Amino acid sequence: MIKLKQKIIKFAKNLNTTNLSPLRSGNLSIRYNLKNKAEGFLITPSGKKYDDISIKDIVFVSLKGEYDKKGLEPSSEWRFHQEIYKSQNNCNAIVHAHSINAVALSSHRINIPAFNYMVAVAGGFDIKCAEYETFGTRKLSKNILKALKGRRACLIANHGQIAYGASLDEAFELAEELENICKQYLIARQLGKPKILSLKQMEKVLIKFKNYKK
């Protein structure tokens, strides 16, 4: 558990150094099962700057939503982490960021179309934007799950972005990739209406992406 907590701290600080999320915004987690077979995840704490967090600050939350009330509170967004782990067996880590371009684009509440074949990196023909709801609520979790259907990343309206993967390294890389895609799309829109790849063209890309890592 200690090594996993150290990894969470490392990547939490990377949220700041890579400008994916400033100060204490955003959060991340890793799937983890306690020795007593309680299934759950380790997650960053609520309201603490990432430069100041230590191993004792990382919180374990069970998939039933239970955690030690005597310690630090888990991130206020722990509910959508819980729901994603429960619904996605291939998810072992989650990164949520308030990255600049993702937030800007999410404020328009639009999906990112296939203006670039790299949109397929999230797993679908486009990148969905989850409908807005107050942070930390079950309603927001429900909206995020809907936007993630068939995908590993999405925007969250007027909020930011979320990405998951088989490892924290993979999830973090995907979050960085999504932020870059958001920046590219914002620039493309400034030049006019981008030409969008067809479903047939994207189907070929998705097949190549599936085979790429094999």
N, C-alpha and C positions, 0 to 999 in steps of 0.2 A: 504493500500500500504506500509506503514512504516514497518509493521510486515514482509511482504514478502521481503522487501529490507534488513531487519535485518537478515533474514534467508539466503539470498544470500551471505551476508557478512560473516556469520558464516561458510557456506560451502566453500566459496572461500578461507578462511583461512585454512579450513580443507584440501584443495588441497595441501597446503604447509606442514602441520603437518603430514599428512598421506603419504607424499612423492609421491602423485599422479602427482603433477606438482610443480616445484620449482618457487619461486619468483613471476613473473607476467605471466608465461606461462599457457596455458589452459584458459577456461572460462566456465561460467554456466549461466543458465537463468531459469525463471519461466513464464509460460503463464499468461497474465494479460490483462483485458479489462478496459479501462478508463471509467469514468462516462458518457462521451459523446458517449459511445458505440464504440469507436475506439478499434478494436481488435489488440492485439499485445503481447509483452512480455517484462519483465524486465531483463536486462543483465548486466554483469560486464563491466567496462569501459576498454578502450584500453590503454595499456602501463603504468599501475599503479600497484605497488606492492600491493599484497592483504593485507599485514600488515598495509598499509596506507589508504585503502579505507574507506569511510564513506557513510552514507545514501544518501547524496547529489550527490555522484559519480555514483550511479546506474542509468542506462539509460533506458528509455522506448522507444521501437521501435515498430511501428505499423506493421501489417502484409503486409502493402503496402510498407514497407521499409522507413517510414518517422520517423524522430526523431528531437529533439530540437538542432539546429545547434549552439546555443549560449552556450550550456553546454559541458561537456566532450563527446568525441567520444565514441560510443559503441565499444565493442570488434571488431577487424578487421574481426572476423569470424561470425559476426551477420547474414550474408546471409544464411549460412546453418542452423542456428537456425530458421530463418524465413521460409525457405522451409520445414523444418521438421514439424513445427507447422501447416503449411498450408496443408500438406499431411497426417498427422497422428492425427486424432481426439482424440486418447487415450493418446497423449503426452501432459503432463502438465509441464514438467521440463526436461532440458537437461544438461548433464555434458560432457565437452570435456577436456581431459587430455593428457599431454605429459609424461605419466608414462614410466619409464625406460624399462620394459620388453615389453610393447606394442610398443614402438618406435623401440626397437631392432628387434622385430619380423616383424613389418610393413616394415622395411627396406628390407626384403626379398620378400615383395609383394606377400605373400601367404595366402590362407585361412586357418583357424585353423580347422582341421578335428575332427571327434568325437573320439579322443584318450581317452577322459574322458566323461562320461555321462553329466557332469556339463556344457558342451558346450551348452546344451539345455537351459541354463538359459537366453541366448540371444534370444531364441524363435525359433531356427531352427536346422537343422541337422549339421550345421557347423557355423563358424563365418567368415563372408566375410571380405576381405580387399579391401576397395575402391581404385580405380586407382588413381595415383598421378596427382595432379594439383596444381598450385600455391595457397597458402593460401589466403582466403578471396575472391575468385573468384566464379562466378556462375558455372563455369565448375566443380569446386570441389564440390559444393553443389549438382550438378546433379549426380556426381559419388558416393557421400555419400548416396543419396536417393536410388540409385540402389543397393548398398551394404546392405542397411537397409531393403530392401523389405522382408517382412515376419519376420523381426527381430527387436530387440530393442537395439542392439549394434553392432558395427563393428570396425575394424581397419581402419586407413587411411594411405595409403602408404607413407613411409618416413616422418611420421608426428606424429602419435599417435593413440588415440582411442576416440570414442564417444558413449555415452549411454543415453537413455531417459526412463522416467517412468511416472507414474500417479502423482508422487510427487517428490520433490527434494531429499528427504530421499531415496526413491526407486531408483532414477536415480544414486545417488552417490554410493549406495550400489552395484548396478550393475557394475558401473565403477571399483570399488574395486575388485569385483568378476572377471571381465574381466582381470584386471591386474594380479591377482593370476593365472588365467588359462594360460595366456601368459607365466608366469614364469614356470609353470609346463610343458608346451609344449616345451619350450626351453630346459629344463633339460631332458625331455623324448627323444628329438632329439639327444642330446649328447650321449645317451646310444645306439642309433641305430634308426631303423625305428619302430615307435610305432605300435602296433596292433590297428586297427580302428574298432569301433563298426559298425555294419551293419545298413542299413536304417530301417530294421524291428525292430532291437533293440532300435534304437533312436526314432522310432514312439511310442513305449511303454513308453519311458522316457518322451516324450513330452506330452502324454496323462496324465501321472501321475503328471507332473508339472502343467498342467492346473487345475487339481482337487486339487492340494496341498494347494492352498490359499483359497479354498472355504470352 
